[in-house]
Protein backbone atom coordinates (compact mmCIF):
# COMPACT_ATOMS: atom_id res chain seq x y z
CA UNK A 1 0.00 0.00 0.00
CA UNK A 2 1.06 3.52 -0.67
CA UNK A 3 1.80 5.75 2.34
CA UNK A 4 -1.10 8.02 1.30
CA UNK A 5 -3.52 5.08 1.52
CA UNK A 6 -2.20 4.12 4.94
CA UNK A 7 -2.56 7.70 6.11
CA UNK A 8 -6.15 7.83 4.82
CA UNK A 9 -6.95 4.57 6.61
CA UNK A 10 -5.58 6.04 9.84
CA UNK A 11 -7.75 9.12 9.38
CA UNK A 12 -10.81 6.90 8.87
CA UNK A 13 -9.95 4.98 12.05
CA UNK A 14 -9.85 8.25 13.96
CA UNK A 15 -13.20 9.29 12.45
CA UNK A 16 -14.71 5.96 13.50
CA UNK A 17 -13.41 6.45 17.04
CA UNK A 18 -14.86 9.97 17.15
CA UNK A 19 -18.27 8.86 15.88
CA UNK A 20 -18.22 6.02 18.41
CA UNK A 21 -17.49 8.58 21.14
CA UNK A 22 -20.34 10.79 19.92
CA UNK A 23 -22.72 7.83 20.00
CA UNK A 24 -21.56 7.00 23.52
CA UNK A 25 -22.28 10.57 24.61
CA UNK A 26 -25.67 10.50 22.87
CA UNK A 27 -26.55 7.25 24.66
CA UNK A 28 -25.29 8.63 28.02
CA UNK A 29 -22.41 6.17 28.15
CA UNK A 30 -19.34 7.38 30.05
CA UNK A 31 -16.84 5.49 27.87
CA UNK A 32 -15.16 8.17 25.70
CA UNK A 33 -11.76 7.85 24.05
CA UNK A 34 -11.09 11.53 23.26
CA UNK A 35 -12.12 13.32 26.46
CA UNK A 36 -10.69 16.64 25.23
CA UNK A 37 -13.44 16.78 22.57
CA UNK A 38 -16.31 16.21 25.00
CA UNK A 39 -17.72 19.76 24.60
CA UNK A 40 -17.78 19.38 20.82
CA UNK A 41 -19.43 15.97 21.17
CA UNK A 42 -22.32 17.58 23.05
CA UNK A 43 -22.78 20.14 20.27
CA UNK A 44 -22.83 17.39 17.63
CA UNK A 45 -25.29 15.36 19.73
CA UNK A 46 -27.63 18.31 20.02
CA UNK A 47 -27.56 18.92 16.25
CA UNK A 48 -28.02 15.30 15.11
CA UNK A 49 -30.47 12.52 15.75
CA UNK A 50 -29.32 9.02 16.60
CA UNK A 51 -30.30 7.85 13.10
CA UNK A 52 -28.20 10.58 11.46
CA UNK A 53 -25.18 9.68 13.57
CA UNK A 54 -25.56 5.99 12.76
CA UNK A 55 -25.86 6.79 9.05
CA UNK A 56 -22.68 8.88 9.17
CA UNK A 57 -20.79 6.13 10.97
CA UNK A 58 -22.03 3.65 8.38
CA UNK A 59 -20.73 5.89 5.58
CA UNK A 60 -17.26 6.02 7.15
CA UNK A 61 -17.24 2.25 7.70
CA UNK A 62 -18.23 1.63 4.08
CA UNK A 63 -15.52 3.96 2.80
CA UNK A 64 -12.97 2.18 4.98
CA UNK A 65 -14.04 -1.11 3.44
CA UNK A 66 -13.63 0.30 -0.09
CA UNK A 67 -10.05 1.44 0.66
CA UNK A 68 -9.00 -2.23 0.58
CA UNK A 69 -9.43 -2.19 -3.17
CA UNK A 70 -7.13 -0.32 -5.51
CA UNK A 71 -9.17 2.88 -5.81
CA UNK A 72 -8.34 6.50 -6.38
CA UNK A 73 -8.00 7.94 -2.88
CA UNK A 74 -8.73 11.51 -4.01
CA UNK A 75 -12.06 10.43 -5.50
CA UNK A 76 -12.81 8.44 -2.37
CA UNK A 77 -12.16 11.50 -0.20
CA UNK A 78 -14.52 13.50 -2.45
CA UNK A 79 -17.17 10.81 -2.03
CA UNK A 80 -16.71 10.85 1.74
CA UNK A 81 -17.17 14.62 1.89
CA UNK A 82 -20.24 14.54 -0.34
CA UNK A 83 -21.92 11.67 1.52
CA UNK A 84 -21.19 13.06 4.98
CA UNK A 85 -22.27 16.54 3.96
CA UNK A 86 -25.73 15.41 2.96
CA UNK A 87 -28.15 17.81 1.35
CA UNK A 88 -28.77 21.31 2.59
CA UNK A 89 -32.21 22.88 2.54
CA UNK A 90 -30.98 25.77 0.41
CA UNK A 91 -29.25 23.63 -2.22
CA UNK A 92 -30.58 23.42 -5.75
CA UNK A 93 -30.05 19.65 -6.01
C-alpha positions as CSV (number, residue, x, y, z in Angstrom):
1,X,0.0,0.0,0.0
2,X,1.1,3.5,-0.7
3,X,1.8,5.8,2.3
4,X,-1.1,8.0,1.3
5,X,-3.5,5.1,1.5
6,X,-2.2,4.1,4.9
7,X,-2.6,7.7,6.1
8,X,-6.1,7.8,4.8
9,X,-6.9,4.6,6.6
10,X,-5.6,6.0,9.8
11,X,-7.8,9.1,9.4
12,X,-10.8,6.9,8.9
13,X,-10.0,5.0,12.0
14,X,-9.9,8.2,14.0
15,X,-13.2,9.3,12.4
16,X,-14.7,6.0,13.5
17,X,-13.4,6.5,17.0
18,X,-14.9,10.0,17.1
19,X,-18.3,8.9,15.9
20,X,-18.2,6.0,18.4
21,X,-17.5,8.6,21.1
22,X,-20.3,10.8,19.9
23,X,-22.7,7.8,20.0
24,X,-21.6,7.0,23.5
25,X,-22.3,10.6,24.6
26,X,-25.7,10.5,22.9
27,X,-26.6,7.2,24.7
28,X,-25.3,8.6,28.0
29,X,-22.4,6.2,28.2
30,X,-19.3,7.4,30.1
31,X,-16.8,5.5,27.9
32,X,-15.2,8.2,25.7
33,X,-11.8,7.8,24.0
34,X,-11.1,11.5,23.3
35,X,-12.1,13.3,26.5
36,X,-10.7,16.6,25.2
37,X,-13.4,16.8,22.6
38,X,-16.3,16.2,25.0
39,X,-17.7,19.8,24.6
40,X,-17.8,19.4,20.8
41,X,-19.4,16.0,21.2
42,X,-22.3,17.6,23.1
43,X,-22.8,20.1,20.3
44,X,-22.8,17.4,17.6
45,X,-25.3,15.4,19.7
46,X,-27.6,18.3,20.0
47,X,-27.6,18.9,16.3
48,X,-28.0,15.3,15.1
49,X,-30.5,12.5,15.8
50,X,-29.3,9.0,16.6
51,X,-30.3,7.8,13.1
52,X,-28.2,10.6,11.5
53,X,-25.2,9.7,13.6
54,X,-25.6,6.0,12.8
55,X,-25.9,6.8,9.0
56,X,-22.7,8.9,9.2
57,X,-20.8,6.1,11.0
58,X,-22.0,3.6,8.4
59,X,-20.7,5.9,5.6
60,X,-17.3,6.0,7.1
61,X,-17.2,2.3,7.7
62,X,-18.2,1.6,4.1
63,X,-15.5,4.0,2.8
64,X,-13.0,2.2,5.0
65,X,-14.0,-1.1,3.4
66,X,-13.6,0.3,-0.1
67,X,-10.0,1.4,0.7
68,X,-9.0,-2.2,0.6
69,X,-9.4,-2.2,-3.2
70,X,-7.1,-0.3,-5.5
71,X,-9.2,2.9,-5.8
72,X,-8.3,6.5,-6.4
73,X,-8.0,7.9,-2.9
74,X,-8.7,11.5,-4.0
75,X,-12.1,10.4,-5.5
76,X,-12.8,8.4,-2.4
77,X,-12.2,11.5,-0.2
78,X,-14.5,13.5,-2.4
79,X,-17.2,10.8,-2.0
80,X,-16.7,10.8,1.7
81,X,-17.2,14.6,1.9
82,X,-20.2,14.5,-0.3
83,X,-21.9,11.7,1.5
84,X,-21.2,13.1,5.0
85,X,-22.3,16.5,4.0
86,X,-25.7,15.4,3.0
87,X,-28.2,17.8,1.3
88,X,-28.8,21.3,2.6
89,X,-32.2,22.9,2.5
90,X,-31.0,25.8,0.4
91,X,-29.3,23.6,-2.2
92,X,-30.6,23.4,-5.8
93,X,-30.0,19.6,-6.0
